[in-house]
Amino acid sequence: MPGMIDVAINLLDPMYQGVYNGKHAHPPDLSSILSRARASHVVAQLITGGSLSESRAALELAAQHDDLYATVGVHPTRAGEFKEHAQGKQGLVRELEEVLEKGEGKVRAIGECGLDYDRLHFAPSALQRSAFSLQLTLQSKYPLPLFLHSRAAHADFVEVLRPHLETLQQAGSPLAAPSEGREEGRGARWGVVHSFTGTMVEAKELLDMGLYIGVNGCSLKTQENLDVVAAIPLERLLIETDAPWCEPRPSHTSASILAAYKAAHPHSPFFPAQVKKEKWSAERAVKGRHEPAALGQIAVVVAHLKSVPVEEVARRTTENAKWLFGLI
């Protein structure tokens, strides 16, 4: 099995410190989680930075491990940070720049940034759009791909991106020789929309803009989701867990695909043994808490949808991730 890359992982979540809803349930077990991931053919992970403090922490954690990398940005639901910063919007931009400069070699993307209209109670749409635009300007100074979030906001998301499109594509290109990968249909090397759950039309528009698309358990809920993922070219696809969230669930349409694979491969490391948090053991995953060791489950579903071996999905998506994030 070729090694796989988890392009979206929230290793800073309190659950990996044994804290659930503010209550301690068991000792921190991040080291065990990383060990299980490595044993499950996960060769690299991209830790998501969703706020200024989280971006700093992501870089600090990534610096401690050869196979961990970080993103730097402010999630749309935390767009209020731009309004609340003591030195105003540009003050927060300057602090993000400081983290980007400090993280040379370990920071591999700008974001998570974008729009989320499912959770406007955290930040109104106008503030989200302003925060998104400000973060897009970072790529002209730091030639890194964008790690993007779009939820129930596709039209506005594209509207904010389009004025920056030519600049963004040019800024992202120094990561590789201009012709590298183009013959394989990889397009511009400037960003990924992760945790994609949109329609076929939305996916096509993003692909036409040169973006990659990242999928996880939330991307595989319904038959419509599966049809969309099946249509995304493998050379533009990335896989992720977005753990500890977005796990494939028994209620998802993809469940039967995973059940069949597990029955045929009863010892697969993609399905780590689980226990309830009340019966925690360092040797077991916690039920209901997703982790990177399960990344292979996403590869299994994609392989089924595309009628190719799981190994091919692992190899191709890893090549894509290495190329996009400059990990070659």
C-alpha positions, -999 to 999 in steps of 0.1 A, spaced: 0 0 0 15 34 -10 17 60 17 -12 84 19 -14 121 30 -41 135 52 -45 170 39 -69 182 66 -65 171 103 -74 190 134 -47 176 158 -51 206 181 -87 196 190 -92 191 228 -105 156 221 -69 145 214 -60 157 248 -88 136 263 -112 166 268 -148 163 256 -172 192 259 -149 207 285 -146 176 306 -115 154 310 -123 118 301 -89 102 297 -52 112 294 -38 129 263 -31 103 236 -19 122 206 13 101 204 -8 70 201 -30 86 174 1 95 154 15 60 158 -18 44 146 -18 68 116 17 58 106 9 22 109 -21 28 86 1 41 58 -4 78 65 30 93 57 22 130 62 -5 152 77 -15 188 72 -26 204 105 -53 230 100 -48 265 114 -82 281 119 -73 311 139 -42 331 147 -35 312 180 -43 279 163 -20 286 134 8 293 159 1 261 177 -2 241 145 33 253 134 47 245 169 33 209 167 44 204 131 80 215 140 82 185 164 75 159 138 90 152 104 57 141 89 35 169 101 29 203 84 7 232 90 -16 258 74 -19 294 86 -52 313 84 -85 323 100 -116 301 94 -147 320 82 -166 312 114 -137 330 133 -137 361 110 -145 382 140 -108 381 149 -102 407 122 -128 430 138 -116 424 173 -78 427 168 -63 456 188 -45 469 157 -75 463 134 -77 441 103 -42 449 91 -28 442 125 -41 406 123 -28 403 88 7 413 100 6 387 127 -4 360 102 25 371 81 48 367 111 37 331 115 41 325 77 76 338 78 85 318 109 71 286 95 91 285 63 94 248 52 67 237 77 38 259 67 25 245 34 -7 265 28 -26 297 36 -59 291 53 -82 277 63 -101 306 48 -133 310 28 -170 313 35 -194 294 57 -231 304 54 -243 274 74 -229 290 106 -236 327 102 -243 329 139 -205 329 144 -198 356 119 -220 375 95 -215 371 57 -201 406 51 -174 401 77 -166 366 63 -162 380 28 -139 408 41 -118 384 61 -116 361 31 -104 388 7 -78 400 32 -63 365 34 -62 361 -4 -38 390 -5 -13 370 15 -5 347 -14 10 375 -35 38 377 -8 40 341 3 39 316 -27 18 289 -10 -14 272 -21 -47 282 -5 -65 259 18 -101 269 12 -135 264 29 -168 268 11 -201 258 28 -235 268 15 -219 299 -1 -206 288 -35 -218 318 -55 -203 344 -31 -172 322 -27 -165 322 -64 -173 360 -66 -147 368 -40 -121 346 -56 -125 356 -93 -110 392 -90 -79 376 -75 -77 346 -98 -49 356 -121 -28 369 -93 -34 338 -72 -25 314 -99 7 333 -107 16 336 -70 11 299 -64 33 288 -94 68 293 -79 63 261 -59 72 241 -89 84 244 -125 56 259 -146 52 228 -168 55 202 -140 24 181 -137 4 200 -164 6 171 -188 -13 150 -162 -42 175 -160 -32 189 -127 -38 225 -138 -27 255 -117 -10 249 -84 -28 274 -62 -53 258 -39 -78 232 -27 -114 234 -16 -114 209 12 -143 189 28 -163 194 -4 -200 186 -2 -213 206 -32 -231 198 -64 -217 186 -97 -221 220 -112 -202 236 -83 -174 210 -85 -170 217 -123 -167 254 -117 -140 249 -91 -121 225 -113 -124 249 -142 -108 275 -120 -78 252 -115 -86 242 -79 -82 208 -63 -110 192 -43 -106 175 -10 -131 148 2 -137 132 36 -166 113 53 -189 143 50 -183 142 12 -197 107 11 -231 109 28 -256 107 1 -259 91 -34 -256 126 -49 -223 131 -30 -210 98 -43 -220 107 -79 -201 140 -76 -169 124 -61 -171 97 -89 -170 125 -115 -140 144 -100 -109 135 -120 -85 115 -99 -56 139 -108 -75 167 -91 -86 149 -60 -72 149 -24 -83 128 5 -86 139 41 -102 129 74 -108 164 89 -107 145 121 -119 144 149 -149 153 128 -163 142 94 -160 104 99 -178 80 75 -209 70 95 -232 39 94 -260 62 82 -241 73 51 -246 59 17 -209 50 16 -214 26 46 -221 -5 25 -190 1 5 -169 2 37 -186 -28 52 -179 -49 22 -142 -39 22 -139 -45 59 -154 -80 55 -130 -88 27 -100 -73 47 -107 -80 84 -72 -70 95 -71 -37 76 -55 -9 96 -80 15 81 -105 3 107 -87 7 141 -104 -11 170 -125 13 190 -138 16 226 -160 42 243 -141 70 259 -152 58 294 -131 26 287 -102 44 271 -71 25 262 -40 40 245 -40 10 222 -76 17 209 -93 45 190 -121 63 208 -156 56 194 -171 87 179 -137 105 177 -123 103 142 -86 100 137 -61 100 108 -56 62 109 -90 59 92 -78 79 61 -77 47 41 -115 45 44 -119 75 22 -95 59 -3 -116 27 -2 -148 45 -11 -131 66 -39 -116 34 -53 -150 17 -54 -166 47 -71 -139 49 -98 -135 11 -102 -98 12 -95 -76 -5 -68 -73 13 -35 -36 13 -40 -40 35 -71 -62 60 -53 -35 61 -25 -7 66 -50 -25 92 -71 -38 114 -43 -5 113 -26 12 125 -58 -14 153 -60 -8 163 -24 30 163 -27 28 183 -58 3 209 -46 19 215 -12 55 213 -23 63 182 -4 82 165 -31 
